[in-house]
């Protein structure tokens, strides 16, 4: 059984859980993302004013040029309407592996939010991780070694969501937080840092890694600290995804950790079916992407994703 505090399981969730349970124990002989042609292409980040279908580089008022985020307005954007928001956190960089997977560590390289909604019906924000001084974006973790201060990044997110709601018709009651690798860990480490930031999220999608499963180099990455953050999740549902691989941080390891906390988590588990540590899987048709979108419609907003 999956840990859940929901009182009912719909057919959509049942199918998602079933697929994940089968894939989580599979051996790492899964297909490569390059074997499946992409049907989506993420728009390049450009300078200029925000407009429907454009992904632009922006800065919050009061921040220097080196601290920036990427804003994408959906193709159907209209100033008079309200839209759900997908906030995305990138993986560590610079990263490469033998499969040819790459992560730059910067907002420009993020892909999940675009793939979730296909560039339609939702505002997509790629938020930065900020250094200790709050003066520049960083590629690796958050803050600077050795203390990796999370507060500047937390503060930026607390300002970013209201800014987009006020200026671009974002709906504060429909904000989804997602992240890849470092960003997946940060969904809890940053996104549940305190009660104020935890209250921003209606749902979360975490792809590859989970706060508390492994002890990393930054402070308070231990299990006990992660449990304290997880307590702030409340009723917010999480879709926890991973590529196919053997190791303590895979889906099975994450399920084991969450069960060990004895905290009620509305968690659904999903294998991408690919071997790659690469958020570009979401740009390709697959059973996993279809199930992810069904989960989004069931747990976040019924009109955001087209399975």
C-alpha positions as CSV (number, residue, x, y, z in Angstrom):
1,X,0.0,0.0,0.0
2,X,1.1,3.5,-0.7
3,X,1.2,6.0,2.2
4,X,-1.7,8.2,1.7
5,X,-4.1,10.3,3.8
6,X,-6.6,10.6,1.0
7,X,-10.0,9.0,1.7
8,X,-10.6,7.7,-1.8
9,X,-8.6,6.3,-4.7
10,X,-9.9,7.2,-8.1
11,X,-9.3,5.0,-11.2
12,X,-6.7,7.5,-12.4
13,X,-4.6,7.2,-9.3
14,X,-5.0,3.5,-9.2
15,X,-3.5,3.1,-12.7
16,X,-0.7,5.4,-11.8
17,X,0.2,3.5,-8.7
18,X,0.0,0.2,-10.4
19,X,2.4,1.3,-13.2
20,X,4.8,2.7,-10.6
21,X,4.8,-0.4,-8.5
22,X,5.7,-2.6,-11.5
23,X,8.4,-0.3,-12.7
24,X,10.1,0.5,-9.4
25,X,11.5,-3.0,-9.1
26,X,12.6,-3.3,-12.7
27,X,16.2,-3.9,-13.6
28,X,18.1,-1.1,-15.3
29,X,17.5,-2.3,-18.8
30,X,15.1,0.5,-19.6
31,X,15.1,2.4,-22.9
32,X,17.0,5.6,-23.6
33,X,15.1,8.8,-24.2
34,X,16.8,9.2,-27.5
35,X,15.0,6.1,-28.7
36,X,11.7,8.0,-28.6
37,X,11.4,11.2,-30.7
38,X,10.4,14.3,-28.8
39,X,7.0,15.8,-29.7
40,X,7.7,19.0,-27.7
41,X,10.5,21.6,-27.9
42,X,11.1,24.0,-25.0
43,X,11.3,27.6,-26.2
44,X,14.6,29.3,-25.7
45,X,14.8,31.9,-23.0
46,X,15.1,35.4,-24.6
47,X,15.2,39.0,-23.5
48,X,12.2,41.2,-23.9
49,X,8.6,41.6,-22.7
50,X,6.5,38.7,-21.6
51,X,4.0,37.5,-24.2
52,X,2.0,34.3,-24.9
53,X,4.1,31.4,-26.0
54,X,7.4,33.3,-25.1
55,X,9.9,32.3,-22.4
56,X,11.6,35.4,-21.2
57,X,14.4,36.3,-18.7
58,X,13.1,38.3,-15.8
59,X,14.3,39.8,-12.5
60,X,12.3,40.7,-9.4
61,X,12.4,44.3,-8.4
62,X,15.4,45.1,-6.1
63,X,17.6,42.2,-7.3
64,X,20.8,42.6,-9.3
65,X,21.2,41.4,-12.9
66,X,22.8,38.1,-11.9
67,X,19.7,37.0,-10.1
68,X,16.9,36.0,-12.5
69,X,14.2,33.6,-13.3
70,X,12.5,32.5,-16.6
71,X,8.8,33.3,-17.1
72,X,6.7,31.5,-19.7
73,X,3.1,32.6,-20.5
74,X,0.9,29.9,-22.0
75,X,-0.2,30.2,-25.7
76,X,-3.8,30.9,-24.5
77,X,-2.7,33.6,-22.0
78,X,-5.1,36.6,-21.6
79,X,-4.5,39.4,-19.2
80,X,-8.1,39.2,-17.9
81,X,-7.9,35.5,-16.9
82,X,-6.4,33.6,-14.1
83,X,-4.0,30.7,-14.7
84,X,-2.4,28.0,-12.6
85,X,1.3,28.3,-12.0
86,X,4.0,25.7,-12.3
87,X,7.2,26.6,-10.4
88,X,10.2,24.6,-11.4
89,X,13.6,24.1,-9.7
90,X,16.6,22.9,-11.8
91,X,19.0,20.1,-11.2
92,X,22.6,20.5,-10.2
93,X,25.2,21.5,-12.8
94,X,27.4,21.1,-14.5
95,X,26.4,17.4,-14.8
96,X,27.0,14.8,-17.5
97,X,26.9,11.0,-17.4
98,X,27.7,8.1,-19.7
99,X,24.3,8.2,-21.3
100,X,24.9,11.7,-22.6
101,X,22.5,13.3,-20.1
102,X,23.3,16.9,-19.3
103,X,22.2,19.4,-16.6
104,X,23.5,23.0,-16.6
105,X,22.2,23.9,-13.2
106,X,20.6,27.1,-14.4
107,X,17.0,28.0,-15.1
108,X,17.6,28.0,-18.8
109,X,17.9,24.3,-18.9
110,X,14.7,23.3,-17.1
111,X,12.0,21.3,-19.0
112,X,9.5,19.7,-16.6
113,X,7.0,22.5,-16.5
114,X,6.8,22.9,-20.2
115,X,6.2,19.1,-20.6
116,X,3.6,18.9,-17.9
117,X,1.3,21.4,-19.6
118,X,2.6,21.3,-23.2
119,X,3.1,25.1,-23.1
120,X,-0.7,25.7,-22.7
121,X,-3.1,26.6,-19.9
122,X,-0.5,27.3,-17.2
123,X,2.1,29.9,-16.4
124,X,5.6,28.2,-16.1
125,X,8.2,29.7,-13.8
126,X,11.8,28.5,-13.6
127,X,13.1,29.8,-10.3
128,X,16.7,30.2,-9.4
129,X,18.8,28.9,-6.6
130,X,20.5,32.0,-5.1
131,X,23.9,32.4,-3.4
132,X,24.4,33.4,0.2
133,X,24.6,37.1,-0.6
134,X,21.5,37.0,-2.8
135,X,23.5,38.5,-5.6
136,X,23.7,35.7,-8.2
137,X,22.2,32.4,-9.3
138,X,24.2,29.3,-8.5
139,X,24.6,26.0,-10.4
140,X,25.1,23.7,-7.5
141,X,22.8,23.3,-4.5
142,X,21.9,26.7,-3.0
143,X,23.9,29.3,-1.3
144,X,27.6,28.8,-1.1
145,X,29.9,26.3,0.6
146,X,30.2,25.3,3.3
147,X,27.0,26.6,4.9
148,X,24.7,26.6,1.8
149,X,22.3,29.2,3.2
150,X,18.8,28.4,1.9
151,X,17.2,31.6,3.1
152,X,18.0,33.7,0.0
153,X,16.4,31.1,-2.3
154,X,13.4,30.7,0.1
155,X,13.0,34.5,0.1
156,X,13.1,34.7,-3.7
157,X,10.3,32.1,-4.0
158,X,8.2,33.9,-1.5
159,X,8.4,37.0,-3.6
160,X,8.2,35.4,-7.0
161,X,4.8,33.7,-6.7
162,X,2.9,36.8,-5.5
163,X,4.7,38.9,-8.2
164,X,3.5,36.6,-11.0
165,X,0.0,36.5,-9.5
166,X,-0.2,40.3,-9.4
167,X,1.3,41.0,-12.8
168,X,0.4,38.1,-15.0
169,X,-2.8,36.6,-13.7
170,X,-1.4,33.7,-11.7
171,X,-3.8,32.0,-9.4
172,X,-2.3,31.8,-5.9
173,X,-4.6,28.9,-5.1
174,X,-3.3,26.8,-7.9
175,X,0.5,26.7,-7.6
176,X,2.4,23.4,-8.4
177,X,6.0,23.0,-7.3
178,X,8.2,20.7,-9.4
179,X,11.9,19.9,-9.6
180,X,14.5,17.6,-11.1
181,X,17.3,16.0,-9.1
182,X,18.6,18.9,-6.9
183,X,15.3,20.5,-7.6
184,X,13.4,17.4,-6.5
185,X,15.2,17.5,-3.2
186,X,14.6,21.2,-2.9
187,X,10.8,20.7,-3.2
188,X,10.9,19.7,0.4
189,X,14.2,21.3,1.6
190,X,13.3,24.7,0.1
191,X,9.6,24.4,-0.5
192,X,8.9,23.2,3.1
193,X,11.6,25.3,4.7
194,X,9.0,27.1,6.9
195,X,5.2,27.3,7.3
196,X,4.9,30.4,5.1
197,X,6.6,28.9,2.0
198,X,4.9,25.5,2.5
199,X,1.5,27.2,2.3
200,X,2.2,28.3,-1.3
201,X,1.9,24.8,-2.9
202,X,-1.3,23.0,-3.9
203,X,0.7,20.0,-5.3
204,X,4.2,18.8,-6.0
205,X,6.0,16.7,-8.7
206,X,9.4,15.5,-7.7
207,X,11.6,13.8,-10.3
208,X,14.7,11.8,-9.3
209,X,15.7,12.1,-5.6
210,X,13.9,13.1,-2.4
211,X,14.9,15.0,0.7
212,X,16.1,12.8,3.5
213,X,16.8,9.6,1.6
214,X,20.5,10.3,1.3
215,X,22.8,12.5,3.4
216,X,24.4,15.2,1.1
217,X,27.2,17.8,1.7
218,X,24.9,20.7,2.7
219,X,23.7,21.2,6.3
220,X,20.6,19.6,7.7
221,X,20.4,16.9,5.0
222,X,20.0,14.3,7.6
223,X,16.9,12.1,8.1
224,X,15.7,13.8,11.3
225,X,15.9,17.3,9.7
226,X,14.1,16.0,6.6
227,X,11.3,14.6,8.8
228,X,10.7,18.0,10.4
229,X,10.4,19.6,6.9
230,X,8.1,16.8,5.7
231,X,5.7,17.5,8.6
232,X,4.9,20.8,6.9
233,X,3.6,19.1,3.8
234,X,0.2,18.6,5.2
235,X,-2.4,17.6,2.7
236,X,-0.4,18.6,-0.3
237,X,-0.2,15.6,-2.7
238,X,3.2,14.6,-4.2
239,X,3.9,12.7,-7.4
240,X,7.4,11.1,-6.9
241,X,9.0,10.1,-10.1
242,X,12.3,8.4,-11.0
243,X,14.3,6.9,-13.8
244,X,14.9,3.1,-13.8
245,X,18.0,2.3,-11.8
246,X,19.2,0.2,-8.9
247,X,20.3,2.1,-5.8
248,X,19.3,3.4,-2.4
249,X,17.9,6.6,-3.8
250,X,15.5,5.0,-6.3
251,X,11.7,4.8,-5.9
252,X,11.9,1.9,-3.6
253,X,14.4,3.8,-1.4
254,X,12.1,6.8,-1.3
255,X,9.1,4.7,-0.4
256,X,11.0,3.1,2.4
257,X,12.1,6.5,3.8
258,X,8.6,8.0,3.7
259,X,7.2,4.9,5.4
260,X,9.8,5.1,8.1
261,X,8.8,8.7,9.0
262,X,5.3,7.6,10.0
263,X,4.1,10.8,8.5
264,X,0.9,10.7,6.4
265,X,2.0,11.7,2.9
266,X,-0.3,11.7,-0.1
267,X,2.4,10.1,-2.3
268,X,2.0,8.5,-5.7
269,X,5.1,6.8,-7.2
270,X,5.9,6.7,-10.9
271,X,8.8,5.3,-12.9
272,X,9.6,7.2,-16.1
273,X,10.4,3.9,-17.8
274,X,13.7,5.4,-19.1
275,X,17.2,4.9,-17.9
276,X,18.2,8.5,-18.1
277,X,18.8,11.0,-15.4
278,X,17.4,13.7,-17.6
279,X,14.2,15.9,-17.4
280,X,13.9,15.7,-21.2
281,X,11.9,12.5,-20.8
282,X,8.9,14.7,-20.3
283,X,9.2,16.0,-23.8
284,X,8.5,12.6,-25.3
285,X,5.3,10.5,-25.5
286,X,5.3,7.7,-22.9
287,X,3.0,5.9,-20.5
288,X,4.7,7.7,-17.7
289,X,4.0,11.2,-19.2
290,X,0.3,10.3,-19.8
291,X,-0.1,9.1,-16.2
292,X,1.7,12.2,-14.9
293,X,-0.8,14.4,-16.7
294,X,-3.7,12.4,-15.5
295,X,-2.4,12.8,-11.9
296,X,-2.1,16.6,-12.5
297,X,-5.7,16.8,-13.6
298,X,-6.9,14.8,-10.7
299,X,-4.7,16.4,-7.9
300,X,-4.0,19.9,-9.1
301,X,-6.2,21.4,-11.8
302,X,-8.5,19.5,-14.1
303,X,-7.7,21.7,-17.1
304,X,-3.9,22.0,-16.9
305,X,-2.7,18.9,-18.7
306,X,-3.8,17.0,-21.9
307,X,-2.9,13.3,-21.5
